[in-house]
Amino acid sequence: MRPPAELDDVRWSDLDHAYGPAEDVPELIGALYEDDEEAASEAIHELYGTIYHQGTIYEASAPAVPFLAHAVLHAPRKRDELLMLLAVLADHDPAFAESPHWPRSDVAAVCAELCAVLPELLPCLGDPERGVRRAALRTVAAVADRLSPDLRALAVKQVEALYADDPVPVVRADAVVVLNRFGRALEPLDSPLPEVRLAAAQLVAERSGPPYAPELVEVFAEDGAEPDPGDDDYPWSDNVTEEQRLTGLLTRDPGAALTVAARWIEAGDIGSRGSWLAERIAETWRDRGHEVLDLSLAALPHHARPTSLLRTIGYWIERVPDPDAALREELHRYAEADDETAGPALLALVHAHDPRALELVLDRPSARLLAAAARCFPEAADRLIPAIRRELAAGATGNDGIALVQALAPFGTAARAAQPELVDCLRTRRAAIVAARQLGADGTGTPEITDLLLEATRNSDASLRASAAVAHYRVTGDPDTALRTYEALLSSGGRSSWYLSGLEPMGPAAAPLLPRIEPLLEAGGDWTREAAAKAHLWITGSPDRAVPVLAALVGPTPVGLSALRTLATTGRSPKDLHPTLRSYASSPKRLMADSPVSGQNHADDELRTLSRLLLAMG
């Protein structure tokens, strides 16, 4: 160990951390010794951002270890946090330690320094504070594979003592994990302590893999429902806490996870553990939405103010056909309440296409509710459009204004009734981009609309110029303004993909832009190539140039899904893409996270549907 008096003996300026020369490390370590808790907390925070940054360690990390170890024993506070910093610094994959790259790696240097000071840190395993004992166990575990035989034997002896006698069950459970790191395959599934049984079940499940044996599922369900009341659920490897580790294990076996989630919910859904686990399953595995909604309904009575749970229901209920009548009744009850649960409950009721939701939305309209209602009840244009107009006329701005204007799209020609409000939005630059787009879609241009759109094509906002130019073409039929605008935009090297994505309404009228578009089929980023392929298809009507570009981009990514979407419109299904499409169509797991855009199908559901469609084309 090295005391702070020796900090100046290290040439920190010659060592790097996450932000360059490590000249600030001595000051940060020195702050740990001050009688100022806030200063110590800030120093630890800074050390986590410099010598350890988002899982990466640096040249300066190893020289800091003996100073941090000294601070564990001699600084007045934060011993558990300092031990955890040492543990994460030394965290490594044991397989890497066998590679030829290990000896010169930064993590090898950290582990060597930690092993050197570990004999003096082992007494922390007997500290009166449970948090210090738990953190010390993780510090030992981080270098379990790097200890000398004598030090290993000493560490194992002390960890075994904790497993046998520690008064805190969760510390005993931690000791089981550490002993397994030392090669002691303990599996005390019959322990009288639920914390120990749970830790043992996790270790067995990690070794066996899914599907998990019924006796393991029973332990997870019975012993995992109530989390340990302490606030020291420190991470193990890869910064994964015990709770995250359990959730990750269960997520690998959806059947077991849903069984466990149901039991945790039945036990009171403490800390929302059961309902949150159920949601994770729906996010990870396909076709589990109905089960998750059933479990969410069961969880509702256990929450005094289930705002978050209602938001979860509102998300999934839109993606599940024919939601259960009992769930809709419960949502209606919450939606009629006069508290913070009413909003998310009403949104969920709208997403369930429950006709009662329409009346409630009209009674207390908001931009988000009206946008959802427009999407789910397009047949109610005569009632929703006046409400949308009133909100726009009242001066809605920002995201609310955008949502309200976009809510008009499902109503077709009926949306023309809102032209006065759209004109005002364009004039005052409130949601002007989407207002210009909607005015173009309406297709009826008054002199005022035409003049405003023409003026907008000269605006400093390039996105507004693009939208206004296409809208001007749609209401006048004259492509000249749009062509001039787009020629300037595409030659500027700006957001080409965004500009090109708005060209569809022009179709062949945009043909003069092809010399600008065709080079983009083979240059630039993925989004640019994808947008260029779409634009080429819209302009020429021929898929010959677009299909190879789109097929090469197809994948379980946002740009890959967009390419797949356009490819499906061409009627062509490249044979060499079929193995990939079959894997997308048949995977039981989700291959994509959902799109952040409200009102769309789940991105992964669309990936599967489009893959099946293209495969059916033969």
RADAFEN-V105575 format. One line per field, one symbol per residue. ss: DSSP state (A for helix, B for strand, O for the rest). phi: phi as a letter, one per 40 degrees, with the letter a starting at -180 (. if undefined). burial: # if it has 9 or more other ideal C-beta (glycine too) atoms within 8 Angstrom, else .. A space follows every 10 residues. Layout:
BEGIN
ss=???
phi=???
burial=???
END
This chain:
BEGIN
ss=OOOAAAAAAO OAAAOBBOOB BOOOAAAAAA AOOOOOAAAA AAAAAAAAAA OBBOOBBOAA AAAAAAAAAA AAAAOOOOAA AAAAAAAAAA OOOOOAAAOO OOOOOAAAAA AAAAAAAAAA AAAAAAOOOA AAAAAAAAAA AAOOOOOOAA AAAAAAAAAA AAAAAOOOAA AAAAAAAAAA AOOOOOOOOO OOOAAAAAAA AAAAAAAAOO OOOAAAAAAA AAAOOOOOOO OOOOBOAAAO BAAAAAAAAA AOOAAAAAAA AAAAAAOOOA AAAAAAAAAA AAAABOOOAA AAAAAAAAAA OOOOOOAAAA AAAAAAAOOO OOOOAAAAAA AAAAAOOOOO AAAAAAAAAA AOOOOAAAAA AAAOOOAAAA AAAAAAOAAA AAAAAAAAAA AAAOOOOAAA AAAAAAOOAA AAAAAAAAAA AAAAAAAAOO OAAAAAAAAA AAOOOOAAAA AAAAAAOOOO OAAAAAAAAA AAAAAAOOOA AAAAAAAAAA AOOOOAAAAA OOOAAAAAAA AAAAAAAAAA AOOOOAAAAA AAAAAAAAAA OOOAAAAAAA AAAOOOOAAA AAAAAAAAAA OOOOAAAAAA AAAAAAOOBO OOOOOOOOOO OOAAAAAAAA AAAAAAOO
phi=.bccccdccc ccccbbbcbh dccccdcccc cccccacccc ccccdccccb cabfgbbbdc ccccdccccc cdcbccagcc cccccccccc cacdcccccc ccdccccccc ccccccccdc cddccbcccc cccccccccc ccbdcbccdc cccccccccc ccccbccbdc cccccccccc ccgcccbccb cccdccdccc ccccccccgc cccdcccccd ccbbcbcdcc bbcccbcffc cccccccccc ccbccccccc dccccdchfc gfcccccccd cccbbcgbcc cccccccccd ccbcbcdccc ccccccccbb cfcccccccc cccccccbac cccccccccc ccfcdccccc cccbcadccc ccccccbccc dcbccdcccc cccchdbfcc ccccccccdc cgccccccdd ccccccccgc fccccccccc ccgbbcdccc cccccccbcc ccccdccccc cccccbgccd ccccccdccc ccgccdcccc cccdccfdcc ddcddccdcc cbbgcdcccc cccccccccc gbcdccdccc cccdicbdcc ccccccdccc gbbdccccdc cccccbcccc bbccccccgc cddcccdccc cccccccg
burial=#..#.##..# .#..#.#... ##..##.### ###.....## ####.##### ###...#### ########## ###.#..### ########## ##...##... .#..###### #####.##.# ##.##.#..# ########## ####..#... ##.###.### ###..#..## ########## ##...#.##. ..#.###### #####..... .#...##.## #####..... .#####...# #..####### #.##.##### #####.#.## .######### ##.###.##. ########## ..#..##.## ########## ..##..##.# ##.##.#... ########## ##.#..##.# ##..###### ########.# #.######## ##...#...# #########. #..##..##. ######...# ########## ##..#...## .###.##.#. .######### ######..#. ###.###.## .....##### #######..# ..##.###.# #......### ########## ..#.###.## #.##.#..## ########.# ..##..##.# ##.##.#..# .#........ .######### #####...
END
